[in-house]
Amino acid sequence: MKNKTIIKTAIYIILGIILYFNLETIINYFVDSVLGLKKGEHLTEALRFFIFDVPKIFLLLALIIFVVGIIRTYFSPERTRKYLEGKSLFTGNILASLLGIVTPFCTCSAIPLFLGFVEAGVPLGVTFSFLVASPMINEVAVILLFGLFGWKMALIYIVTGLLIAIFSGWIIGKLKLEKWIESWVFEIKSNAAAEEEKLTINDRIKFGIDAIKDIVGKVWLYIILGIGLGAFLHGYVPENYLASLMGSSAWYAVPLSVLIGIPLYSNAAGIIPIVSVLIEKGVSIGTALAFMMAVIGLSLPEMIILKKILKLPLILTFIAIVGIGIIIVGYLFNWIF
């Protein structure tokens, strides 16, 4: 029975991974050949974005929640708190930001790990450092920036993104905003404090599966609404229009680019080519990168999903702190380049 559960779970994971890496080919065939829609049209590209990102995000969510759920059975809240004892809050922000760099998740798929950190007793500010760094700084962003703009741009982006993640999380931690986390998060936390030595491998697998059902059951509608909004904007907001709004050399170009970027939704691989086009159309580098950071790190779809986990004052505080950091980086890039 024990081996059967392990084998069955492994098969599901392998099938999910195979589907994930072939999803783009399947969706393109479905949209172009089965539905017969014309490439490049607004409706076609919006629909392609939506039916690609919905299964992609849910596959990532299921895998990440499952893995985090199993890991959580080995690390009780008490053990995590003991590990953090003696470490300064700022050290925790640095470690969480570095972890975010090596875990290249988009904002939506980083949220389950964010939840796992909160449930394990990790300080709120530390979890926010991870939530900022994970989607914003990853190898895809670095490689694309290096290829398009050179190593100096890539290096400055890594350093500034890391500083935003560290200091925004540190400030949020100092403000003591735990009262603005939804109560159900802490209910999961209290139910997750099982003694690891009493659990079998089957128990741990079951805990991971139950975590998927519990968390996805609470946020699935928010995810679909968020992706739907992103799909609409992806298909119907042209690059030329964005360039006309952000192309000004006025002082307000950088904050305006951040405000424009927040309603959009994309990952680094999707947004960096758009940034390249914007720069070719005359948008300054700092303004374009501030736009990119806002899209990746402060997207409205992410905030819609976070609304199920966090109360509005905490979300607005998060947006304000990270947004100010991004604006500073935008001005810095414009000054350097």
RASULMO-V213614 format. One record per backbone hydrogen bond with DSSP energy under -0.5 kcal/mol. NH is the residue of the N-H (numbers start at 0). CO is the residue of the C=O. If there is no record, write none. Layout:
NH&CO + NH&CO
This chain:
4&0 + 5&1 + 6&2 + 7&3 + 8&4 + 9&5 + 10&6 + 11&7 + 12&8 + 13&9 + 14&10 + 15&11 + 16&12 + 17&13 + 18&14 + 19&15 + 20&16 + 21&17 + 22&18 + 22&19 + 25&21 + 26&22 + 27&23 + 28&24 + 29&25 + 30&26 + 31&27 + 32&28 + 33&28 + 34&29 + 36&30 + 40&37 + 44&40 + 45&41 + 46&42 + 47&43 + 48&44 + 49&45 + 50&46 + 51&47 + 52&48 + 53&49 + 55&51 + 56&52 + 57&53 + 58&54 + 59&55 + 60&56 + 61&57 + 62&58 + 63&59 + 64&60 + 65&61 + 66&62 + 67&63 + 68&64 + 69&65 + 70&66 + 71&67 + 72&68 + 72&69 + 73&69 + 73&70 + 74&70 + 75&73 + 79&75 + 80&76 + 81&77 + 82&78 + 83&79 + 84&80 + 86&83 + 91&87 + 92&88 + 93&89 + 94&90 + 95&91 + 96&92 + 97&93 + 98&94 + 99&95 + 100&96 + 101&97 + 102&99 + 103&101 + 104&102 + 109&105 + 110&106 + 110&107 + 113&109 + 114&110 + 115&111 + 116&112 + 117&113 + 118&114 + 119&115 + 120&117 + 121&116 + 126&122 + 127&123 + 128&124 + 129&125 + 130&126 + 131&127 + 132&128 + 133&129 + 134&130 + 135&131 + 136&132 + 137&135 + 141&137 + 142&138 + 143&139 + 144&140 + 145&141 + 146&142 + 147&143 + 148&144 + 149&144 + 149&145 + 153&149 + 154&150 + 155&151 + 156&152 + 157&153 + 158&154 + 159&155 + 160&156 + 161&157 + 162&158 + 163&159 + 164&160 + 165&161 + 166&162 + 167&163 + 168&164 + 169&165 + 170&166 + 171&167 + 172&168 + 173&169 + 174&170 + 175&171 + 175&172 + 176&171 + 179&176 + 180&177 + 181&308 + 184&181 + 185&181 + 185&182 + 186&182 + 187&183 + 188&184 + 189&185 + 190&186 + 191&187 + 191&188 + 192&189 + 193&191 + 195&193 + 197&194 + 198&195 + 203&199 + 204&200 + 205&201 + 206&202 + 207&203 + 208&204 + 209&205 + 210&206 + 211&207 + 212&208 + 213&209 + 214&210 + 215&211 + 216&212 + 217&213 + 217&214 + 218&214 + 219&215 + 222&218 + 223&219 + 224&220 + 225&221 + 226&222 + 227&223 + 228&224 + 229&225 + 230&226 + 231&227 + 232&228 + 233&229 + 234&230 + 235&231 + 236&232 + 237&235 + 241&237 + 242&238 + 243&239 + 244&240 + 245&241 + 246&242 + 252&249 + 253&250 + 255&251 + 256&252 + 257&253 + 258&254 + 259&255 + 260&256 + 261&257 + 262&258 + 263&260 + 265&294 + 270&266 + 271&267 + 274&270 + 275&271 + 276&272 + 277&273 + 278&274 + 279&275 + 280&276 + 281&278 + 282&277 + 287&283 + 288&284 + 289&285 + 290&286 + 291&287 + 292&288 + 293&289 + 294&290 + 295&291 + 296&292 + 297&293 + 299&261 + 302&298 + 303&299 + 304&300 + 305&301 + 306&302 + 307&304 + 308&305 + 309&305 + 310&179 + 313&310 + 314&310 + 315&311 + 316&312 + 317&313 + 318&314 + 319&315 + 320&316 + 321&317 + 322&318 + 323&319 + 324&320 + 325&321 + 326&322 + 327&323 + 328&324 + 329&325 + 330&326 + 331&327 + 332&328 + 333&329 + 334&330 + 335&331 + 336&332
